[in-house]
Amino acid sequence: MKLAETCVKYPVFTVMLIAFLVTLGVFSYRGLAVDLFPKADPATVNVEVRLPGATPEEVVTGVVLPLEDAISSVSGIDEISVYSFEGFAYITCTFVLERDIEGAAQDIREKVAGAIDRLPRDTLPPIITKQDPQSDPIMTLLVSGPMSRRELTEIADKQVRRVVQTVDGVGSVELNGGQERQIRVLLDAQKLTAHNFTVLDVREALQRENIEAPGGRMITGPQELGLRTLGRVTSAEQFGEIVLGTRGGTPVRIRDVARVEDGAQELRTWSEGHGGTRRRGHSGSPPIRRQHRTRCGRREEQA
């Protein structure tokens, strides 16, 4: 009641007060920021880890479980989804809206780095990436022709993908359904046993002889030159000349126990187009999906 009495008693003051509030409201409204695209996508961080040759079950027990235990302690995680395939797995961490993606990615990197010692020895270094909803592909190109899939892959990689990458504004270009070149060493089990060698001996010989390592420095007067040991194999025939070892004073080469082919990788993915549609596929062992929701403490597994 005191405010009403004051406004009645002092009409000029009342008019000035109302004018002040109206003016303040007008200027505030003009300076009010309006976001047409407010932040509605939660921060998402992907962890890709590979264990070559392992089954999906081995990837889950040897790689996914240690990483999942380490990552689950990061604050702000809303959901952890894991997709395990033959030889690799994807771990997707979704955070709450309030969590900043830069800080979330840094926390994931620290937890993964601390869990690397618990992973199998042959595990490759994990790849951690931030998922940006605005980085979804906007254009799909299908390359086809009368040549083989390997030749098409070379054309798509060297003549199409690398040119598109140089276009201003292009973030990345992904090549799917290709079949790259691969040198195959087909071992003969009987010949390998007859010469008393194992598959591990062949692998170690290939790794030992197919290298390019620094060879030190050579000082000639006022100059200092760097030396390198050139041991890279340049053709498929040279793989067969690699020496596995010596038996009875005679060197045993890879061509004595195996057949070397200059071929293409095993077809694991495919892409095909029908008119205006495009399909992608993946062959191999069925994936294993794991989902962990931290808010309600529920864990789901599906094979």
Phi and psi in degrees as a GROMACS rama.xvg file:
@    title "Ramachandran Plot"
@    xaxis  label "Phi"
@    yaxis  label "Psi"
@TYPE xy
-66.0954  -35.0695  LYS-2
-67.4009  -40.2395  LEU-3
-65.318  -41.4099  ALA-4
-63.94  -39.0796  GLU-5
-65.8911  -41.3684  THR-6
-66.777  -35.4774  CYS-7
-73.1855  -37.4964  VAL-8
-74.527  -33.0353  LYS-9
-123.608  83.3496  TYR-10
-66.5637  -34.3679  PRO-11
-64.7313  -42.6187  VAL-12
-61.0576  -37.9148  PHE-13
-65.493  -42.8247  THR-14
-63.8736  -44.4479  VAL-15
-64.2157  -37.237  MET-16
-65.6432  -44.4011  LEU-17
-65.6638  -40.6479  ILE-18
-62.9627  -38.8255  ALA-19
-63.5953  -44.0864  PHE-20
-66.2623  -39.5584  LEU-21
-64.9142  -43.9049  VAL-22
-63.4698  -42.6336  THR-23
-62.1628  -39.7722  LEU-24
-66.7203  -38.0187  GLY-25
-65.5399  -47.2655  VAL-26
-67.6285  -35.4491  PHE-27
-66.6542  -39.1794  SER-28
-66.6918  -38.3017  TYR-29
-68.5475  -31.9382  ARG-30
-93.6773  6.04923  GLY-31
-74.2161  125.623  LEU-32
-80.6542  134.391  ALA-33
-119.192  118.672  VAL-34
-96.9954  110.833  ASP-35
-71.5349  -23.8229  LEU-36
-127.252  78.0777  PHE-37
-67.8213  159.749  PRO-38
-70.6559  110.784  LYS-39
-124.885  -1.82859  ALA-40
-103.11  125.466  ASP-41
-70.8729  156.274  PRO-42
-66.059  130.819  ALA-43
-130.701  129.782  THR-44
-124.014  130.614  VAL-45
-106.25  139.126  ASN-46
-121.759  117.542  VAL-47
-108.79  125.078  GLU-48
-132.808  140.648  VAL-49
-124.429  138.067  ARG-50
-132.151  90.6516  LEU-51
-57.1413  134.231  PRO-52
85.4288  -4.55992  GLY-53
-88.3837  148.378  ALA-54
-77.5849  164.02  THR-55
-57.3961  -36.9052  PRO-56
-66.0426  -41.3156  GLU-57
-65.9474  -36.0403  GLU-58
-63.3901  -39.9334  VAL-59
-66.1237  -50.1919  VAL-60
-71.9324  -36.6468  THR-61
-91.6255  -26.6831  GLY-62
-118.636  -50.9446  VAL-63
-67.339  -46.4802  VAL-64
-60.9376  -46.8572  LEU-65
-61.4701  -41.0719  PRO-66
-68.9558  -38.7828  LEU-67
-65.4958  -39.5179  GLU-68
-64.4202  -36.7823  ASP-69
-74.5574  -40.8202  ALA-70
-72.7535  -32.1427  ILE-71
-63.3433  -16.0969  SER-72
-84.7342  -3.60086  SER-73
-71.3275  134.304  VAL-74
-74.894  144.098  SER-75
90.3684  4.1908  GLY-76
-77.2751  129.773  ILE-77
-95.9621  -37.1334  ASP-78
-156.689  143.011  GLU-79
-122.496  120.865  ILE-80
-117.563  135.367  SER-81
-126.809  131.313  VAL-82
-121.656  115.157  TYR-83
-108.188  129.059  SER-84
-121.235  -174.239  PHE-85
-74.0596  109.025  GLU-86
94.1421  -10.8037  GLY-87
-157.892  167.291  PHE-88
-149.446  150.8  ALA-89
-115.795  129.076  TYR-90
-116.109  117.566  ILE-91
-109.461  120.747  THR-92
-109.024  117.23  CYS-93
-105.529  127.943  THR-94
-104.575  169.656  PHE-95
-71.9767  163.345  VAL-96
-62.1924  -31.4946  LEU-97
-73.4348  -13.0399  GLU-98
-86.1333  131.628  ARG-99
-76.3042  138.745  ASP-100
-70.2083  -31.7378  ILE-101
-66.0791  -47.9244  GLU-102
-65.8838  -36.5582  GLY-103
-64.8289  -43.2157  ALA-104
-65.1913  -38.0391  ALA-105
-66.0282  -40.3676  GLN-106
-64.4589  -39.2652  ASP-107
-65.1191  -40.9764  ILE-108
-60.7087  -42.5872  ARG-109
-65.5583  -41.5573  GLU-110
-67.8235  -40.2541  LYS-111
-66.9439  -40.4495  VAL-112
-62.2564  -34.6918  ALA-113
-74.3853  -18.7182  GLY-114
-100.731  0.347125  ALA-115
-63.1886  -35.6267  ILE-116
-65.0893  -19.0119  ASP-117
-90.4488  -3.67134  ARG-118
-87.7544  160.228  LEU-119
-58.5663  158.94  PRO-120
-65.0681  -35.4407  ARG-121
-86.3604  7.01716  ASP-122
-71.694  132.067  THR-123
-77.0507  156.664  LEU-124
-58.2193  131.072  PRO-125
-64.4821  148.26  PRO-126
-110.041  121.521  ILE-127
-112.436  124.007  ILE-128
-132.463  151.93  THR-129
-94.3142  133.243  LYS-130
-90.6994  119.159  GLN-131
-106.564  118.698  ASP-132
-60.6224  -23.9116  PRO-133
-83.8274  0.248134  GLN-134
-99.0919  16.1526  SER-135
-65.8472  147.38  ASP-136
-64.5323  139.901  PRO-137
-109.63  -9.2331  ILE-138
-149.435  139.784  MET-139
-124.509  127.36  THR-140
-112.944  133.207  LEU-141
-112.045  121.599  LEU-142
-103.369  124.94  VAL-143
-139.766  161.411  SER-144
177.155  174.807  GLY-145
-78.2306  -6.57646  PRO-146
-83.7586  178.538  MET-147
-72.5058  165.955  SER-148
-63.8309  -35.2185  ARG-149
-64.5561  -42.4307  ARG-150
-66.9095  -37.8655  GLU-151
-63.5304  -37.1218  LEU-152
-64.7218  -40.6201  THR-153
-62.6645  -41.6729  GLU-154
-66.9491  -44.9351  ILE-155
-65.3643  -32.6475  ALA-156
-80.8909  -48.6087  ASP-157
-89.4733  -28.097  LYS-158
-107.375  -19.6242  GLN-159
-111.164  -56.6709  VAL-160
-62.6663  -45.0923  ARG-161
-68.505  -29.7689  ARG-162
-73.972  -42.0694  VAL-163
-65.5935  -33.4733  VAL-164
-63.1426  -27.6675  GLN-165
-80.665  -6.94304  THR-166
-70.1282  135.427  VAL-167
-62.9154  129.223  ASP-168
98.0495  -10.4784  GLY-169
-82.2163  122.977  VAL-170
-81.2576  -50.6562  GLY-171
-158.026  157.525  SER-172
-128.087  126.009  VAL-173
-108.706  133.65  GLU-174
-106.811  120.07  LEU-175
-122.199  153.33  ASN-176
75.924  11.7248  GLY-177
-87.6675  171.862  GLY-178
-140.382  99.8656  GLN-179
-82.3249  168.209  GLU-180
-68.1801  144.1  ARG-181
-150.64  132.396  GLN-182
-89.5094  120.279  ILE-183
-103.9  134.142  ARG-184
-113.02  103.176  VAL-185
-93.8144  107.971  LEU-186
-81.4659  146.594  LEU-187
-102.434  112.291  ASP-188
-61.9406  -39.0668  ALA-189
-66.781  -45.0017  GLN-190
-66.1921  -36.5251  LYS-191
-64.3562  -41.7248  LEU-192
-70.3859  -37.4515  THR-193
-62.7557  -34.365  ALA-194
-91.309  3.91986  HIS-195
61.0696  48.8415  ASN-196
-122.948  161.79  PHE-197
-121.277  171.698  THR-198
-63.9436  -35.8371  VAL-199
-63.3213  -35.0642  LEU-200
-63.6358  -38.9741  ASP-201
-66.3806  -43.6491  VAL-202
-63.1211  -43.6263  ARG-203
-64.4937  -35.7604  GLU-204
-67.7878  -40.3108  ALA-205
-64.7894  -41.5696  LEU-206
-69.649  -33.058  GLN-207
-76.158  -37.3145  ARG-208
-94.039  -17.417  GLU-209
-106.889  70.9584  ASN-210
-136.588  165.141  ILE-211
-139.983  102.271  GLU-212
-118.491  155.174  ALA-213
-67.1595  142.416  PRO-214
-112.886  15.8871  GLY-215
95.6808  -158.372  GLY-216
-129.077  152.458  ARG-217
-129.305  124.54  MET-218
-101.276  120.936  ILE-219
-124.848  97.1406  THR-220
64.5453  -126.053  GLY-221
-83.1073  -2.12056  PRO-222
-104.986  150.472  GLN-223
-127.973  120.419  GLU-224
-110.207  140.598  LEU-225
-91.8655  135.885  GLY-226
-109.827  145.818  LEU-227
-133.898  143.521  ARG-228
-91.9284  110.219  THR-229
-89.0771  102.793  LEU-230
-125.769  19.4819  GLY-231
-75.1429  137.209  ARG-232
-80.1114  130.158  VAL-233
-104.938  -9.79062  THR-234
-146.489  163.019  SER-235
-67.1755  -31.7998  ALA-236
-65.2653  -32.1332  GLU-237
-69.1886  -24.5972  GLN-238
-62.2186  -38.2467  PHE-239
-68.2196  -19.5664  GLY-240
-87.836  -3.11642  GLU-241
-68.5244  133.207  ILE-242
-86.6414  124.722  VAL-243
-78.5967  -41.6349  LEU-244
175.213  -170.171  GLY-245
-119.797  131.318  THR-246
-128.61  116.025  ARG-247
65.4402  30.2082  GLY-248
81.3609  1.81391  GLY-249
-112.659  127.331  THR-250
-68.7739  137.412  PRO-251
-105.91  121.509  VAL-252
-100.962  166.812  ARG-253
-63.4109  -34.3112  ILE-254
-66.0122  -16.3798  ARG-255
-79.5436  -20.27  ASP-256
-124.038  -1.76214  VAL-257
-152.573  168.283  ALA-258
-119.494  127.769  ARG-259
-100.473  129.965  VAL-260
-124.275  140.202  GLU-261
-97.2696  90.4927  ASP-262
-124.135  -147.504  GLY-263
-126.799  162.974  ALA-264
-64.1359  155.872  GLN-265
-64.6419  135.528  GLU-266
-73.5079  110.509  LEU-267
-111.089  -25.1022  ARG-268
-130.075  156.636  THR-269
-147.116  153.731  TRP-270
-139.373  138.068  SER-271
-146.786  153.379  GLU-272
-122.875  142.057  GLY-273
-128.069  97.6768  HIS-274
67.1305  -116.572  GLY-275
-97.012  6.20048  GLY-276
-106.412  162.452  THR-277
-144.342  136.295  ARG-278
-125.623  149.817  ARG-279
-128.625  147.432  ARG-280
-139.388  166.265  GLY-281
-144.723  128.33  HIS-282
-104.142  161.384  SER-283
128.952  -166.605  GLY-284
-67.2524  146.682  SER-285
-64.4038  141.494  PRO-286
-73.2279  161.725  PRO-287
-114.842  126.448  ILE-288
-108.963  134.148  ARG-289
-129.198  139.671  ARG-290
-136.103  133.377  GLN-291
-131.283  115.57  HIS-292
-101.821  121.136  ARG-293
-82.4167  -25.3978  THR-294
-68.243  -45.1751  ARG-295
-103.027  2.14345  CYS-296
68.0481  27.3647  GLY-297
-102.402  138.74  ARG-298
-123.517  128.318  ARG-299
-120.759  139.441  GLU-300
-130.975  139.313  GLU-301
-143.548  125.05  GLN-302
